[in-house]
Amino acid sequence: MTDLPRSRELLAQAEALMPGGVSSPVRAFRAVGGTPPFIVSARGSRMTDEDAREYVDFVLAYGPHVLGHNHPAVVAALRDQLERGTAFGSPTRLEVELARRRLPGG
């Protein structure tokens, strides 16, 4: 992999704060060597790192981004929910609807 100066700088900062410099052991690069790219944005199947390099994301967060990053329908649904609130510490109708979808025949 080519040199990633901005990502290397951020990794050094992250290593002082988190084990291995990452928030997930899955993203730890020590086992494979090199500097992990620090991603700044993504749309569809493409991600851009802090060093302005573009990547094709074949992982898509192991499934949650099945529609790709920043899909307009997902962004609209999130924006709608953000206007209502995100964590109430109390039951919501949406929890019931989500649980129903997981049940056979739901």
DRENDO-1510 file (C-alpha; in Angstrom, 1 decimal, always signed):
<recs>
REC; n; res; u; v; w
REC; 1; MET; +0.0; +0.0; +0.0 .
REC; 2; THR; +1.3; +3.5; -0.8 .
REC; 3; ASP; +2.1; +5.9; +2.0 .
REC; 4; LEU; -0.8; +7.4; +3.9 .
REC; 5; PRO; +0.7; +10.4; +5.8 .
REC; 6; ARG; -2.6; +11.7; +7.2 .
REC; 7; SER; -3.8; +8.2; +8.2 .
REC; 8; ARG; -0.4; +7.4; +9.7 .
REC; 9; GLU; -0.6; +10.6; +11.8 .
REC; 10; LEU; -4.1; +9.8; +13.0 .
REC; 11; LEU; -3.1; +6.2; +13.8 .
REC; 12; ALA; -0.3; +7.5; +16.1 .
REC; 13; GLN; -2.9; +9.7; +17.9 .
REC; 14; ALA; -5.4; +6.8; +18.1 .
REC; 15; GLU; -2.8; +4.3; +19.4 .
REC; 16; ALA; -2.3; +6.6; +22.4 .
REC; 17; LEU; -6.0; +6.4; +23.1 .
REC; 18; MET; -7.2; +2.9; +22.1 .
REC; 19; PRO; -5.6; -0.5; +22.1 .
REC; 20; GLY; -4.1; -1.1; +18.7 .
REC; 21; GLY; -5.3; +2.4; +17.7 .
REC; 22; VAL; -8.7; +1.2; +16.6 .
REC; 23; SER; -12.1; +0.9; +18.1 .
REC; 24; SER; -12.6; -2.7; +16.9 .
REC; 25; PRO; -10.2; -5.6; +16.8 .
REC; 26; VAL; -11.5; -6.4; +13.3 .
REC; 27; ARG; -9.8; -3.3; +12.0 .
REC; 28; ALA; -6.5; -3.9; +13.7 .
REC; 29; PHE; -3.8; -3.8; +11.0 .
REC; 30; ARG; -0.9; -5.1; +13.2 .
REC; 31; ALA; -1.5; -8.6; +12.0 .
REC; 32; VAL; -1.2; -7.7; +8.3 .
REC; 33; GLY; +1.2; -4.7; +8.6 .
REC; 34; GLY; +0.9; -1.3; +7.1 .
REC; 35; THR; -1.2; +1.7; +8.1 .
REC; 36; PRO; -5.0; +1.4; +8.1 .
REC; 37; PRO; -6.6; +4.1; +5.9 .
REC; 38; PHE; -8.7; +6.5; +8.1 .
REC; 39; ILE; -12.0; +6.9; +6.2 .
REC; 40; VAL; -13.5; +10.4; +6.0 .
REC; 41; SER; -16.5; +9.8; +3.8 .
REC; 42; ALA; -18.4; +7.1; +1.8 .
REC; 43; ARG; -21.1; +7.0; -0.8 .
REC; 44; GLY; -22.5; +3.8; -2.4 .
REC; 45; SER; -19.6; +1.3; -2.6 .
REC; 46; ARG; -16.8; +3.9; -2.5 .
REC; 47; MET; -14.9; +5.2; +0.5 .
REC; 48; THR; -12.5; +8.1; +0.6 .
REC; 49; ASP; -9.7; +8.3; +3.2 .
REC; 50; GLU; -8.0; +11.2; +4.9 .
REC; 51; ASP; -5.3; +11.1; +2.2 .
REC; 52; ALA; -7.9; +11.6; -0.5 .
REC; 53; ARG; -7.6; +8.0; -1.8 .
REC; 54; GLU; -10.7; +6.2; -3.0 .
REC; 55; TYR; -11.5; +2.5; -2.2 .
REC; 56; VAL; -14.2; +0.1; -3.2 .
REC; 57; ASP; -15.8; -1.2; +0.0 .
REC; 58; PHE; -16.4; -4.9; -0.5 .
REC; 59; VAL; -17.2; -5.4; +3.2 .
REC; 60; LEU; -20.0; -2.8; +3.6 .
REC; 61; ALA; -19.9; -3.0; +7.4 .
REC; 62; TYR; -20.4; -6.8; +7.2 .
REC; 63; GLY; -24.0; -6.3; +6.1 .
REC; 64; PRO; -25.6; -3.2; +7.5 .
REC; 65; HIS; -24.7; -1.2; +4.4 .
REC; 66; VAL; -26.2; -3.7; +2.0 .
REC; 67; LEU; -27.6; -0.7; +0.1 .
REC; 68; GLY; -24.2; +1.0; +0.2 .
REC; 69; HIS; -23.0; +4.0; +2.2 .
REC; 70; ASN; -25.2; +7.1; +2.3 .
REC; 71; HIS; -28.2; +5.5; +0.4 .
REC; 72; PRO; -30.8; +8.3; +0.0 .
REC; 73; ALA; -33.7; +6.2; +1.4 .
REC; 74; VAL; -31.7; +5.3; +4.5 .
REC; 75; VAL; -30.5; +8.9; +5.0 .
REC; 76; ALA; -34.1; +10.1; +4.7 .
REC; 77; ALA; -35.3; +7.6; +7.3 .
REC; 78; LEU; -32.5; +8.5; +9.7 .
REC; 79; ARG; -33.1; +12.2; +9.3 .
REC; 80; ASP; -36.8; +11.7; +10.0 .
REC; 81; GLN; -36.0; +9.7; +13.2 .
REC; 82; LEU; -33.3; +12.2; +14.3 .
REC; 83; GLU; -35.9; +14.9; +14.3 .
REC; 84; ARG; -38.0; +12.8; +16.8 .
REC; 85; GLY; -35.1; +11.8; +19.0 .
REC; 86; THR; -32.7; +8.8; +19.2 .
REC; 87; ALA; -32.6; +7.3; +22.7 .
REC; 88; PHE; -35.5; +7.6; +25.0 .
REC; 89; GLY; -34.8; +5.0; +27.7 .
REC; 90; SER; -38.4; +4.0; +27.4 .
REC; 91; PRO; -40.3; +1.7; +25.0 .
REC; 92; THR; -41.4; +2.9; +21.6 .
REC; 93; ARG; -43.8; +1.8; +18.9 .
REC; 94; LEU; -40.9; +1.3; +16.5 .
REC; 95; GLU; -39.3; -1.3; +18.9 .
REC; 96; VAL; -42.6; -3.3; +18.7 .
REC; 97; GLU; -42.7; -3.0; +14.9 .
REC; 98; LEU; -39.1; -4.1; +14.6 .
REC; 99; ALA; -39.6; -7.1; +16.9 .
REC; 100; ARG; -42.7; -8.1; +14.9 .
REC; 101; ARG; -40.7; -8.2; +11.7 .
REC; 102; ARG; -38.3; -10.7; +13.2 .
REC; 103; LEU; -41.1; -13.1; +14.0 .
REC; 104; PRO; -42.3; -15.7; +11.4 .
REC; 105; GLY; -45.4; -14.3; +9.9 .
REC; 106; GLY; -44.8; -10.8; +11.3 .
</recs>
